[in-house]
Amino acid sequence: MDLMEMTLEEYIRRRNEGYLKKQSPDLSSEDRRTAMGIFWQLCWAVHEVHDRGLIHRDLKPSNVLLCRGGKLGLFEGPYSVRLSDFGLSTRLVDEFGAGMYKTVGCGTASYAAPEQLKGRQGSTSKGAKYGKEVDVYSLGLIAVELRVPMSISERLRVFDGLRSPEVRIPEEVEKSLDKDKLEDLRRALSLEPTERPAALEFGLSSLYQDLEKLNFLQRFFVS
């Protein structure tokens, strides 16, 4: 059994302390590789949850466990990823294959998708019919948190912009991403759930992807 080293929340906090002391906004190449490996594994884990007909509904760094030693496909790094706290998870469909009404207002407000918190047009007293896209929205926020060293107050400001209808991308992220990657992030954080990519697609075209390895991963996991 793998022993947990720390949560992703603890990892991000410890990592950011060093950058904030140096007042450096850019991750080192080593920390970028680590972030890439963590995020790819996280997207794969969420894909596995969805593939089993479930949605997690409470994805956030404190519910992501890091264990020593990680490898998935060609990506190898210091940590392997485990998802925890499935207390709010639910089935995507009922026993008849129909979409289920799901509770509105559950999850952690700063990471939960808008339709998960407030419902959408057509919601009733029974709840709202949202799906696995809510987890992808949370992945988009976690991706930015992994990519940019931020203080707590800066994270609140950045998340406020990311959660706005126009999806305001922080300047630090815009500087380090090309147009395609920025568009992937905007899609993941779209207020329209149908515009969001699947978890595995977001992982394959993520903010951290090494293009030489991307073609291999697409063949290995998708074909």
N, C-alpha and C positions, 0 to 999 in steps of 0.2 A: 504494500500500500504506500502511495506517495505521501510524504510529509509536507504539510503546508509551510512555506517559507514566510509568506505575508499575503495580505490582500493587495489587489491592484491599487486601492486607495492609499495604502501605506507606501507602496512602491513609488507612486506619483509624488506623494508628499515629500518623501526622503530625497528623491531625485531633484525635485524642484527647489528644495532648500539650498542646494549647492549652486544652482544657476541664479537664484535670486540674490545670493550673497555676492556672486561675481557680476551681477546685473547683466547677465548674458541671455539674450532671447533665443539663441539658436542651440539646438541639441547637437552634441558631438556625433560623429558618424557611428560610434559604438552604441550610443543611446538611441539613435535612430533605428539601427538594426534590431535592438532589443524591442523597441516599440513596435516595429514592423512584425516581428515574430509573435509578440503578445496579441496584437490586433488580428492577425491572420488566424491564429488559433481560436480567438474569441469568436470571430465570425463563423468559423467551422463548427464550434460547439453550439452556437445558436442555430445554425443550419441543421444540426443533428436533432436539436429539440423540435424544430419545426417539422422535420421529416418524420417525427414520431407523432405528429398531430397535436402538438402542444404549443402554447406560447408562454414565455416566462413572465412577462409583465412587470418585472422589477429589476431590469438590468441597470447596474451602476457599479462603479469601481469597488465598493465595499462588498459586493456579492460576487466578485471575481477573485478566485484564489490562485496564487502563484506557488508552484512547487519547483524544486530544483531540477534542472535539466529538461529541455523541451525540444522536440523534433516533430515536424509534420511536413511530409513531402520533402522538399529540398531545404526547408527552413529549419535551422538548428540554432538554439540560443540558450541562455542561462535558465529560462523558466518554461514550464509547461502550465497550461491554463485549465482550471476547473471551474465550472459554474456552481454556485451554491444558492441556498434559500429559494426553494421552489414553492414557498407557502402561498404565493399569489398566482402560480401557474394555473392554466386552465386549458381545456380541450378547444380545438379550433371549431369542430363540428360535433353535433350530437350523434346518437347511435343510428340515426336515419340519414346521416350525411348532410344535414341542413346546418346552416350557420346559426350559432347560438347567440342569444342576447347575453352580453357580458356586463359585469358591474362597471359603472362609471365612477371615477374618483379614486380608483385604487392605484397603487404604485407610488413612487417617490416623485413629488411634484417637479423637481428640477430636471429629472431625466425622462419622465413619462411623456408619451406623445399627446398632442392636444386632444385628439378624439377619445383617448383613454381617460383623460381628466374631465372632459366636458361633454362627451358624446358628439354626435353629428346630426344633421337633418335626418329625421326618421327615427330618432331615438324615442323610446317610450318609457313608461314607469318600470318596465321589465329590465331596462338597461339599453345598451347600444350594441350594434353588430360591427365590431371592429375585429381585425385579424392580426396575423403575424407581422404586419407592417409596423405595429407599435414597437416591436423589439428593434427593428431596423432604425427607427427614429432615435432610440436610445443609443444604438451603436454609433450613429453620427456624432452625437455629443461626446461620447467616450473617445472617439477618434481624435477630436480636436484637443481634448484634455491630455491625451497621450502625446500629441504632436507639439504642443506649445507649453513651455514652463510658465506657470501662472501662480500668483498669490491667490488667497481665498477671495479677496475683494475683486481682483482682476477676473477670476473665473465667473463670479456673479455678473459682472459687466458683459463679459464675452457671451455667456449663456443667454443673457437677456437679448442680445442682438441676434444670436442664432435662432432663438425661439420666436422672433418677430415674424410677421407675415412675409416680409421681403427677404428673410434669412440673411442678416448682415454678417458677413464673414470677417473675422478680425484681420487687421492688416498683417499681423505676424504670419498667419496662415496663407494669406493671399500671396505674400512674397515668395513663399517656398513651394508653391504648387502651380502646375501649368493649368491651362483652361479646362482640359478634360477632367483632371482631378477635382478642380473646384466645382465643376458641374456634377460630378458624382456625389460630392458632399451636399450640394444644394438639393439634389434629388432625394437623398436620404433624409433630409430635414424638411422636405416639402410638407405643407399643410394638407396636401391632397395625398392620401395613403397610396392610391394606385400609381403614383409617380415614383414611389420609392423602389429601389432595387431589392431583390431578394438578398438575404444575409450572405450567401456564398458569393453572389455576384459582386456585392459591395466589398467583400474580402479580396476577391480576385482583382478588382480594379481600384483597390483602396488607396489611401493617401500615401502608403509606404511601399507600394509594390515595386520590386526590382523587375524591370521589363524582361530581362533575360530569363528569369525564373517563371515569369507569368505564363509564357507559352507552354512550359512544361506542366505547370499546375493545371492549366485549362485542359490539357490532354489527359492528365493523370486523374483528375477528380470529376471532370464534367463530361468527357466523351464516353 
